[in-house]
Amino acid sequence: MSPLRRDGEGRPQLAHSWESLTERQIREAMDAGEFENLPYAGEPIPIDDDGSEMALAHHVLRQAGFAPGWIATDAEIRLLLGRRDAVLARALRAGPPVRDRDRAELTGLVADVNSLVLRLEHESPTSRQHRPRLDLDQELLALERAGSREDPSGGESPDRR
């Protein structure tokens, strides 16, 4: 059955197809300004393609509020890196001497990050999503430097990735 349409005077008209009904609804929405101020107006819509064969599946999962395992793993890594930065900032504020507790916490964080980086390398669809592993010696050196600062506001900050 064809959809019922009305002309300018309100007289019923039969539509030729559902497509014409859809076109009319789009035209009315355009006339009402409902398509103004949309995101990416006049620009290409960005494609969140990760370059893998599973890009469409990842997109659907993201739209549904779920994330592929490698995205969740990367989020865990970022959380741990934030904790690492907090340990270094605490050492910078506290000054000398660097506490054994900070060394132990940093050592554990480096081990946890490196374990997750290894998992990420296996889970991620391409090498573009990989992260560098942390070097424990470099991280402990950054901690020692942060803890030995006499002027917490001066100097360069430790090398951060």
C-alpha positions as a Markdown table, in Angstrom:
| # | Residue | x | y | z |
|---|---|---|---|---|
| 1 | Met | 0.0 | 0.0 | 0.0 |
| 2 | Ser | 1.3 | 3.4 | -0.9 |
| 3 | Pro | 1.8 | 6.0 | 1.9 |
| 4 | Leu | -0.8 | 8.8 | 2.1 |
| 5 | Arg | 0.5 | 12.3 | 1.3 |
| 6 | Arg | -1.2 | 15.7 | 1.3 |
| 7 | Asp | -0.6 | 18.4 | -1.2 |
| 8 | Gly | -0.3 | 22.2 | -0.5 |
| 9 | Glu | -4.1 | 22.5 | 0.0 |
| 10 | Gly | -4.3 | 19.5 | 2.3 |
| 11 | Arg | -5.9 | 17.2 | -0.3 |
| 12 | Pro | -4.8 | 13.5 | 0.0 |
| 13 | Gln | -2.4 | 12.2 | -2.6 |
| 14 | Leu | -1.0 | 8.8 | -3.0 |
| 15 | Ala | 2.8 | 8.6 | -3.0 |
| 16 | His | 4.5 | 6.7 | -5.7 |
| 17 | Ser | 6.8 | 4.9 | -3.4 |
| 18 | Trp | 8.4 | 4.9 | 0.1 |
| 19 | Glu | 11.4 | 6.7 | -1.4 |
| 20 | Ser | 9.3 | 9.7 | -2.2 |
| 21 | Leu | 8.0 | 9.8 | 1.4 |
| 22 | Thr | 11.6 | 9.7 | 2.6 |
| 23 | Glu | 12.6 | 12.4 | 0.2 |
| 24 | Arg | 9.8 | 14.6 | 1.4 |
| 25 | Gln | 10.7 | 14.1 | 5.1 |
| 26 | Ile | 14.3 | 15.0 | 4.3 |
| 27 | Arg | 13.3 | 18.1 | 2.4 |
| 28 | Glu | 11.0 | 19.2 | 5.3 |
| 29 | Ala | 13.8 | 18.6 | 7.8 |
| 30 | Met | 16.2 | 20.6 | 5.6 |
| 31 | Asp | 13.6 | 23.5 | 5.4 |
| 32 | Ala | 13.2 | 23.4 | 9.2 |
| 33 | Gly | 17.0 | 23.7 | 9.6 |
| 34 | Glu | 17.4 | 20.4 | 11.4 |
| 35 | Phe | 20.6 | 19.6 | 9.4 |
| 36 | Glu | 22.3 | 22.8 | 10.4 |
| 37 | Asn | 25.2 | 22.8 | 13.0 |
| 38 | Leu | 25.8 | 19.1 | 12.6 |
| 39 | Pro | 29.3 | 17.8 | 13.5 |
| 40 | Tyr | 31.7 | 17.8 | 10.6 |
| 41 | Ala | 29.5 | 20.1 | 8.5 |
| 42 | Gly | 31.3 | 20.9 | 5.3 |
| 43 | Glu | 34.2 | 18.5 | 6.2 |
| 44 | Pro | 34.7 | 14.8 | 5.4 |
| 45 | Ile | 33.5 | 12.6 | 8.2 |
| 46 | Pro | 36.5 | 10.9 | 9.9 |
| 47 | Ile | 36.8 | 7.2 | 9.4 |
| 48 | Asp | 38.0 | 5.3 | 12.5 |
| 49 | Asp | 39.5 | 2.6 | 10.5 |
| 50 | Asp | 42.4 | 0.9 | 12.3 |
| 51 | Gly | 43.6 | -0.7 | 9.1 |
| 52 | Ser | 42.6 | -4.2 | 10.0 |
| 53 | Glu | 40.2 | -6.7 | 8.4 |
| 54 | Met | 38.2 | -6.3 | 11.6 |
| 55 | Ala | 37.7 | -2.5 | 11.3 |
| 56 | Leu | 34.0 | -2.8 | 10.8 |
| 57 | Ala | 33.6 | -5.1 | 13.7 |
| 58 | His | 35.6 | -2.8 | 16.0 |
| 59 | His | 33.5 | 0.2 | 14.8 |
| 60 | Val | 30.2 | -1.7 | 15.6 |
| 61 | Leu | 31.6 | -2.7 | 19.1 |
| 62 | Arg | 32.7 | 0.9 | 19.8 |
| 63 | Gln | 29.2 | 2.2 | 18.8 |
| 64 | Ala | 27.6 | -0.3 | 21.1 |
| 65 | Gly | 29.8 | 0.8 | 24.0 |
| 66 | Phe | 32.2 | -2.1 | 23.9 |
| 67 | Ala | 35.9 | -2.2 | 23.1 |
| 68 | Pro | 38.1 | -4.8 | 21.5 |
| 69 | Gly | 40.5 | -6.4 | 24.0 |
| 70 | Trp | 43.5 | -4.5 | 22.6 |
| 71 | Ile | 41.8 | -1.1 | 23.3 |
| 72 | Ala | 41.1 | -2.1 | 26.9 |
| 73 | Thr | 44.7 | -3.3 | 27.3 |
| 74 | Asp | 46.0 | 0.0 | 25.9 |
| 75 | Ala | 43.7 | 1.9 | 28.4 |
| 76 | Glu | 45.2 | -0.2 | 31.2 |
| 77 | Ile | 48.7 | 0.8 | 30.0 |
| 78 | Arg | 47.8 | 4.5 | 30.0 |
| 79 | Leu | 46.4 | 4.2 | 33.5 |
| 80 | Leu | 49.7 | 2.6 | 34.7 |
| 81 | Leu | 51.8 | 5.2 | 32.9 |
| 82 | Gly | 49.7 | 7.9 | 34.7 |
| 83 | Arg | 50.6 | 6.2 | 38.0 |
| 84 | Arg | 54.2 | 6.1 | 37.0 |
| 85 | Asp | 54.1 | 9.8 | 36.3 |
| 86 | Ala | 52.5 | 10.4 | 39.7 |
| 87 | Val | 55.3 | 8.5 | 41.5 |
| 88 | Leu | 57.9 | 10.7 | 39.7 |
| 89 | Ala | 55.9 | 13.9 | 40.5 |
| 90 | Arg | 55.7 | 12.8 | 44.2 |
| 91 | Ala | 59.5 | 12.2 | 44.2 |
| 92 | Leu | 60.0 | 15.6 | 42.7 |
| 93 | Arg | 57.9 | 17.3 | 45.4 |
| 94 | Ala | 59.4 | 15.3 | 48.2 |
| 95 | Gly | 63.0 | 15.8 | 47.2 |
| 96 | Pro | 65.9 | 13.8 | 48.5 |
| 97 | Pro | 66.2 | 11.0 | 49.5 |
| 98 | Val | 64.2 | 8.9 | 47.1 |
| 99 | Arg | 62.3 | 6.4 | 49.2 |
| 100 | Asp | 62.6 | 2.7 | 48.8 |
| 101 | Arg | 58.8 | 2.6 | 48.6 |
| 102 | Asp | 58.9 | 4.8 | 45.4 |
| 103 | Arg | 61.6 | 2.5 | 43.9 |
| 104 | Ala | 59.6 | -0.6 | 44.7 |
| 105 | Glu | 56.4 | 0.9 | 43.3 |
| 106 | Leu | 58.1 | 2.1 | 40.1 |
| 107 | Thr | 59.7 | -1.3 | 39.7 |
| 108 | Gly | 56.3 | -3.0 | 39.9 |
| 109 | Leu | 54.7 | -0.5 | 37.6 |
| 110 | Val | 57.4 | -1.0 | 34.9 |
| 111 | Ala | 56.9 | -4.8 | 35.2 |
| 112 | Asp | 53.1 | -4.4 | 34.9 |
| 113 | Val | 53.4 | -2.0 | 31.9 |
| 114 | Asn | 55.8 | -4.2 | 30.1 |
| 115 | Ser | 53.6 | -7.3 | 30.6 |
| 116 | Leu | 50.6 | -5.4 | 29.2 |
| 117 | Val | 52.7 | -4.1 | 26.3 |
| 118 | Leu | 53.5 | -7.7 | 25.4 |
| 119 | Arg | 49.8 | -8.6 | 25.6 |
| 120 | Leu | 49.0 | -5.5 | 23.4 |
| 121 | Glu | 51.5 | -6.6 | 20.8 |
| 122 | His | 49.6 | -9.9 | 20.5 |
| 123 | Glu | 46.1 | -8.5 | 20.7 |
| 124 | Ser | 46.4 | -5.5 | 18.4 |
| 125 | Pro | 45.5 | -5.9 | 14.8 |
| 126 | Thr | 48.5 | -3.9 | 13.4 |
| 127 | Ser | 51.8 | -2.7 | 14.7 |
| 128 | Arg | 50.5 | 0.9 | 14.7 |
| 129 | Gln | 48.9 | 0.2 | 18.0 |
| 130 | His | 52.0 | -1.1 | 19.7 |
| 131 | Arg | 53.7 | 0.8 | 22.5 |
| 132 | Pro | 57.4 | 0.8 | 23.5 |
| 133 | Arg | 58.4 | -1.2 | 26.5 |
| 134 | Leu | 59.8 | 0.7 | 29.5 |
| 135 | Asp | 63.4 | 0.3 | 30.5 |
| 136 | Leu | 63.6 | -0.2 | 34.3 |
| 137 | Asp | 67.1 | 1.3 | 34.5 |
| 138 | Gln | 66.0 | 4.5 | 32.7 |
| 139 | Glu | 62.9 | 4.8 | 34.9 |
| 140 | Leu | 64.9 | 4.4 | 38.1 |
| 141 | Leu | 67.4 | 7.0 | 36.9 |
| 142 | Ala | 64.5 | 9.4 | 36.2 |
| 143 | Leu | 63.2 | 8.7 | 39.7 |
| 144 | Glu | 66.6 | 9.4 | 41.2 |
| 145 | Arg | 66.9 | 12.6 | 39.2 |
| 146 | Ala | 63.4 | 13.7 | 40.2 |
| 147 | Gly | 64.2 | 13.0 | 43.9 |
| 148 | Ser | 67.5 | 14.9 | 43.8 |
| 149 | Arg | 66.1 | 18.1 | 42.5 |
| 150 | Glu | 66.8 | 21.0 | 44.8 |
| 151 | Asp | 64.4 | 23.4 | 43.0 |
| 152 | Pro | 61.2 | 21.5 | 42.1 |
| 153 | Ser | 60.1 | 24.2 | 39.7 |
| 154 | Gly | 63.4 | 24.5 | 37.8 |
| 155 | Gly | 65.2 | 22.4 | 35.3 |
| 156 | Glu | 64.0 | 20.0 | 32.7 |
| 157 | Ser | 61.4 | 17.4 | 33.5 |
| 158 | Pro | 62.4 | 13.7 | 33.2 |
| 159 | Asp | 62.1 | 12.2 | 29.7 |
| 160 | Arg | 58.5 | 11.0 | 29.4 |
| 161 | Arg | 57.0 | 8.8 | 26.6 |
